[in-house]
């Protein structure tokens, strides 16, 4: 913890106070290099005459205020030397070791002294270069170590996350960069007070930051659609089977490039199987009466992979997860914000403003005869939303904008496809277009729900949608700006590209529903959209829609914690 604080106070706070952590190739390799010293748990021998060579020694120093685990303790009798293992190469700098390593070693030495040992120096062992670098515990290093311990306590007690480093090379290989968003937060803080409404990003700051997070997530969701399927664990894979006899191609897996699968063998009535590697799965979505075995469910929860349950019609019922996020501090601040009507209104204004502007963009892009009057009215409504004086006023503005937007949605559909859209209706939807929209809104709400939970929010407490039993209000808040550019856009493309036809729908006296194959087609189209990489309108780098959901959720958390003043809705161009 002290080494992380010396390296980056924000990293230390997020990891040890906020409970955030994510692996990178460096952290995994670090654990591998530590495997030997971590494999044995020992403590210093109390025999004063015996040579000491103990690994993974745990000690506490009450006066110093530190508990430490020493990788390797060498010495003889009461004279000892702590050895700290590092995965990299020894740096060519004065002293031969970084301050974070020297401080960590010195803290171990101080604890050893408090426990009655003589300890005047330590050693940093760099595994890549197989070099031992001695570190003397001189007066200056001891003072630096004690000062950092004191500062660390003050920051942890203060309850405020330290600011990000400024354009630091340390961020480039930091595993927490995707959570910390150092350049993004610094840019938005620089833009605070400047207008983002004119699309210039505030003073021409667009694209002046580094992309420190991957453009997209290589792990992908698995969808299992329809009654009569089962999910089991087989080694390091999930096995998806059909328990129906004589039903071919019963398994469904979407968005799983590079995964293996095999068809049903001869004479094996229930052996149609699709497999997916567990380490390549981001979430498992079960639609309808899909069974999942206990070993599969437990393994998924241990890996932090959520299992989401939907009704046959696509209604999100809930999910199975392992231990929830540890960031209690963020949830406490979320509750305080939600209880403050003015603070809630400030976030709601940004969300509704962003939604209306994205609706306008959707019409401008896809409606060949988009009337100027409709576009002008949407522009005015978006400005009204940004300045709304009350939540009731904001609801009225959103309703007026929705009437204009859905009034033009039919014109976004190609006339020769034979599908029409008169108005938005649901429960049940009365036409194929509304059936697909409702289905995709439920799937999108699920993805936003998962993103919010991963960041540490309570998805059931929103700032715009008011709490109601069982309603994920914050997920509904966050998905507003993405409805037109993800769900609506996917729907229009599916119909205009003839991927959906009349044969994909069942018309009953109550409404219209989709057949099983149509749901597969819709989910495939949705995943294509989510994997689409776009240029972020503020940060200027390429990022997928799925990654954008996480980025927006983290930016919302930065607003809640006071790091940035205004929530920046995601606006497409």
N, C-alpha and C positions, 0 to 999 in steps of 0.2 A: 504493500500500500504506500509506504514512504517513498519507494523508488518511483512509483507512478506519479506521486505528487511532485517529486523533484523534476520528473520528465514533463508533466503537464498537469497542473492542478485540476483542470476541467475533466481530463480523463479519469483522474483519481476519484473525483466527486461522482461522476456518472457510474463508475464501476462499483465503488464501495458504498456510496450513500444511496444512489438511485437504483442500484441492483441491475444495471445494464451491462451486458457483455455479449460479444459476438466473436467467433473464431475467425482467424485468417490463416493463411499458409504459414506465417511466421509464428503465430501462437501455437499452432499444432506442432510445428517443428520444434518449438521451444519445449513443449511437454515431452516430445520424443527424446530430446537431448537430456532432459531431466529424469528420464525413466529409471536410470540406475540409482541416482541419489534419492529419488522419491520412493523407491521400492522398499527401502528399509526404514523403519521408524525406530529411533534409538534416543538415548539421552547420554549426556556426558557421564563417564564413569567416575565414581567418587574415590576410587583408589588413587592416591596421590603418586604412587610409584609406577603405575601402569601406563603404557603408551596408549594414546587415544586416536582412533580412526573411525569415527561414527558418522553415519549418514542420516540426514533428515532429523536433526536434533531440534526439539521444541523447547523453548525457554521463555520465561516472562520476567520483565523487569518493572516492578511496581513504581520505583522512583523515576525511572526513565519514561515510564508510561508506554512501553512497547512490548508486544508479544511477537516473537519471531520464530521462524523455522530455518535453521542453518543447514544448507545443502550438505556440507561436509565439515566436520570438526576434527582438526589434527592437533597433535601436541603430546605432551608428556606431563603427567602429574597435574599441577594446577596451571601450567603454562600452555595456553592453547592458541590456535590460529583458525578463524573461520574462513571457509572457502566458498565463494559464490559462483555457481555455474551460469554461464551465458552462452547462448547458441551461436552468436555471430563471431566475427573476426575481431581481433584486438585493434582498436582504433589507433591511428598515428597522431595522437594528440599529447600535449604535455601531461605527464602523470600516467599515461597509458590506459586510462579508464574514464568513462563518462562520470559526471558528478552524481547522476542517479544511482549508479552502481557503487560508487565510493560511499555515498551517504547510507545506502542500504547496509553495506558491510560495516560501517562505523556504528550504526545502531545495534547491530548484532554484537559488536565488541563491547559496547556500553552495557548491554544486558549481561554479557558474560562477566564483566567486571562486577556488576551488582550481585551476581551469584557466586562471587568469591574466587573467580579465576583471574589470572594475569594475562591480559590481552592488549598488546600494543600495536598490532598490525593484523591485516587480513590479506586474502588473495582472491583476485577475480580470475577465474579460469574461462578462457574463451575457447569453446569447443571447435569452432571452424578452423582456427589457426593453432589449436592445441598449445596455447601459450598461457603461462601463469604470470599475472601482473600483480606485484606486491603493492599494498596500500597502507601507508603509515597513518595511524590515528593521532595526528598532531592536534595542536590546540585549535587551529583554524577549522579543521574538518569537524572536530567535536562541536565547536560553536555552530557551524553551519547545520549540522545534524540536529542539534537541540532546537535551533530556531525553526527548522522545517517541521519538526514534530509539533512545536507550539502553533505554527501557522496552520498546519493540517487540522489540528483540533478546533481552531477558531473557524476555519472554513466549514467544517462538518457541522459545528454547532450553529453557524449562521443561517443555514437553510437556503442559501442562494448559490446556484451553480456558477462557478467562475466563468469569466468570458472566454471565448475561443482565442487560440493563438492567432496572431496576425501573419498570414502568408508564410507559415512556418513549414520547413521541409519535414518536420516531424509528422505532419498530418498525412503525408503521401502514403506511407506504409502503415498507418495506424488502423488497427482493425475496427476501431470505434468511429471512423470518419463518417460512415453512413448514418450513424446515430447522432453524432455530435453536429454534423453539418457546419463545420467551422467557417468556410468561406461564404456559405449561403447566409448564415446568421450575421456575419460581419457586413455583408452587402446590404441586407435588409435593415440593419441598424444604421448604416450609412444613408440609406434611402428614407429613413423615418423622417417625416415632415415634408418629403417631396411627393408630388402627385404621381400615382401610378395609373391614373385613369386614361391618360392620353396614349397609352401603349408604348411610351418611350422608356419604360422601366425606371424612370426617375433620373433625369440628368445624364442619359446616355451611359449608364453603368452596366448595361446588358453585356453578358459574355466576358466579363472581366474576372471571372473566378475559375478555379480549377474544378474538373469533375473528379471528385475523390471517391465516388461510389459507382458500382457497376451500372451500366445503362439498363440492364434487365437482370432479373433473377433467373438463374439456370434451372432451379428446381421448379417444378410445374404442378398444377393441381390435377388430381384424378377425379373423374366423374363416373359414377355408377348409376345408371338410369333404369328404373323400373323394378317391379316386384319379381321375385324369383331369382335373385342374384345373391351371392354370398362373397364375403371378403375374408380371406384367411392369410396367416403369416406362414411363409415357407422360407426358412433361412433368412437372408437379408432382403427378401422380396415380399411384395404383396401379391397374392394369387387371387384373381377375380374369376369366379365360376358361376355357371348357371345351374340351378337345381331343377330346371324344367327339362323335360324329356322332349327330344325332337325339335328343339328350337335352336336354330343355327344363329351364329353371330349375336349371341345374347349379351356379350360383354361389351362394356363401353369404357374407353379410356380416351380422354381428349388431351391434346397438348402435351404429348409425351414423346417427342422426337428422340430417337436414339434408344428407346427402350425396346425390349424384346417382347415378342408375343407369339403364340402358336394357335392354330385353329383346332377345331374339334376333330379327334381321331375317329377312325372307322370303328363302329360298334360301341363307342363311348358316348352314351346318350346324354351324359351330363358333364362331359369333359372339355367343353369349349372353354379355353382359358386365356386370359391375358395376364401378364405379369408386369410388375413395375418395381424397380429398385427403390428401396425405402429411402436411401440417401438422395434420390432425385425427386422426391415428392415434397411439395410445399403444403398441400392440404388434401383431404379426401372428402368428396361430396357424395352423399348417398341420397338419391331421390326415390321416394316410394318405400315399399317394404323390402329394403335391402338388409340382409343380415351381415353382421361382422363378428368375428370370433373374439373371445376375451384376450387370447395372446396377441392378436393383431392390434386390438384397441390399446392394450397396455403398452406395447412397443411404440406405437404411434405417440401416445401421451408422453412417454419417457423421452422421445426425440423432439418433443415440442411441436409435433405436427397435429393441427386441429382436425377433428372429424366432424363434419357438418351434416346435419340431418334436415331434409326437406320433405314436404308432402309430395304426393304424386303430381300435384299441379304446380309445384315449385315454390310453395310457401315455406319460408325459412322457419324451422321449428326450434333450433338450438344447436349446440355443439358440445362435443366432448373434448376437453383439453386437460393437460397436466397441470402442474402448479401454475397459477396465474402470475402475472407480472408482479415484481416486488416493489414497484415504484409507488408506494403508498402516498408519498409526498405529493406526487402529481394528482392523484385522485382527490386528495384533500383540497388542493387548490382548485380542481375542477368543480367540486361541490360548492366552494366559496364563490366562484365565478357564476355558477348557475343560479345561486341564491341572490345574486346582485343583478337586478333587472337592467340597469344601464350597461353593465359590462356584457351581459348576454346580448343586448341589443346591438352593441358594437360589432360582435362577431356575426350575428344574424344579418346585419346590413351587408357585410362583405360577402357572405354566402349567397344571398339573394341577388345582389348586384352581379356577382360572377355568373350565376345561373342565367340571368336575363341576357347578359352580354354573350354568353356562349349560345343561347337560343338564337340570338340575332345573327351570329356568325354562321350557325347551321342553316338558317334560311338564305343568307346571302350567298353561301357556297353552293347550295343544292337546289334552290328554287330559281329556275331560269327566268321566271317572270316576277321576281320578288318586287312587290310594290314599294315605292319609296315611302309612302305613308306608313306602312307597317314597320319598316325599319326605323323610321324617325320616331314613331311612338315607342318602340322598344328602347331606343337610345334614351328618350326622355324618362321612361320608367326606370331604367337602370340608374340614372342620376338621382331620381326620386328615392330609389331604394337606398342609395348610398347616404342619403340625408334624412331618412325616415326618422320621425320623432318618437314613434312608439311601435310596439310589436304589432298592434292591431292595424296600424297604418301600413306596416310592411306586408302583412298578410294580404291586405287589399291590393297593394301594388303587385305582389307575386301573382295573385289571381287574375288581374287585368293582363299581365304579360303572358300568362299561360293561355288565356283566351285568344290572344293574337297569334301566339306561336302554334297552338294546335289548330287554329283556323287555317294556317298555311301548310300544315304537315302533309295534307293530301297532294299538294302541288310538288312535294319532294319525291313522290312516287311516280314512276314511269307509267303513263296512261295505258300503254299496251299490255301491262301485266294483269289487268283485270281486278286489281284490289283497290278498295276505296277506304277513305278514313273521314268520317263525318265529325266525330268528337271523341274525347277521351272518356272511356267507360271501363268498368271493371266489376269483379265479383258478381256474376261472371262477365268476362269480356264478351261483347256481342259481335265482334268481327275478328278476322285473322290478325290484322295489324295490332289491335288492342291486346289480343291474346299473347303475341310475341313481346309487346312492350311490357306487359305485366310480368311475364316470365323473366325477362332480362332485368327489370327493376329489382326483383327478388334476388337474382344472382349477384347483381352489383351491390345491393345492400349487404349481402353476405361478405363480399370481399372487403368492403369498407369496415364492416364489423370486425373482421379478423385483423385488419391493419391497426385499428384503434386499440384493440386489445393488446396487440404486440407492443405498441408504444407505451401502454400503461394506463389508458383511459378506461373509465366505466362506460361502455357503449350505450347504456340505458338512460344516461342522464345527459340531455342535450341543452343547447342554448336557444335554439329556435323552435324546434318541436318540443312540446311540453311533455313531461313524464306521464306515461300511462302504463298500466300493468302489462308487461310482456312486450312493450314496444321499444325497439332499439333507437331511442330518440337521437342520440348523437350520431349514429350511423346514418340515419335519415338526413340529419343536418349536412353531414360531410358529402353525401352523395348528390346533393342538389346541383352543384356546379358540374357534375360529371354525367348527369342524366342525358342531356342533349348530345354530348360529344362521344359518349361510349354506348349507352343503351339505345338511344334513338338512332344514332348513326349506324350501329350494327343492324338494327331492324330495317332501315331503309336499304342498306346494301344487300341484305338477304333477299328482299323482295325484288329489287331492281335487277339483281344478277340472276334471277330465276332459280335461286337455290331453294326457295319455298314455292309450292304450287297449291292449288285447291285440294289436291289429294292428301296434303299433309295435315288437314284440319278436319275435325269432326263437328258437325253442326247439330245442336240439340235444341229443344224448345227453350232452354234457359240461356244458352249462349254458345260460344265456340271454344273448343279446346284443341290442343295439338296432339298428334299421334307421337308414338315413341320415337320414330325415326326423325320426325320434325324437331323434337327436343334435342336430339343428337346434332342435327344440322345447326340449330340455334346456338348450342353451346360451343360448337366448333367455330362458328362465326364470331362469337363473343371472345373466345380465347385468341383468335387472330387479332382482333381489335386490341385486346389487352397487351399483346406482345408487340404491337406496333410502336416503333420508336419515333418520337417527335422531339422537336427542339423546344426546350423549356423557354417560355416567353420572358422570364426574368433572368434566369441563370445562364441561358444561352447554350447549354450542352444537350446532347441527345439522351433521352431517357424514355423508357417504355411507360405506357399508361399504368401498368400494374405497379411499377416502381413509383410513379407519381402519387398514387394513393398513399403510399408509406411516407413519402416526402411531405405531402400536405398534412398528414396526421402529426408528423414531428414538428412542422412549423406551427401548427395549432398549439402543440405543447409548449413551444417557445413563447407564444403569446401568453399562455396561462401562467408561465413562470416569470413573466415580465422581461424576457430578453429582447423581444421586439414588441412594438406598440400595436401594430395592426395586422390582422390576419390577411395574407395575400392570397386571394382566391386564384385558382388555376384558370387562366384564360387562353383559349386557343385563338390562333390568328386566322 
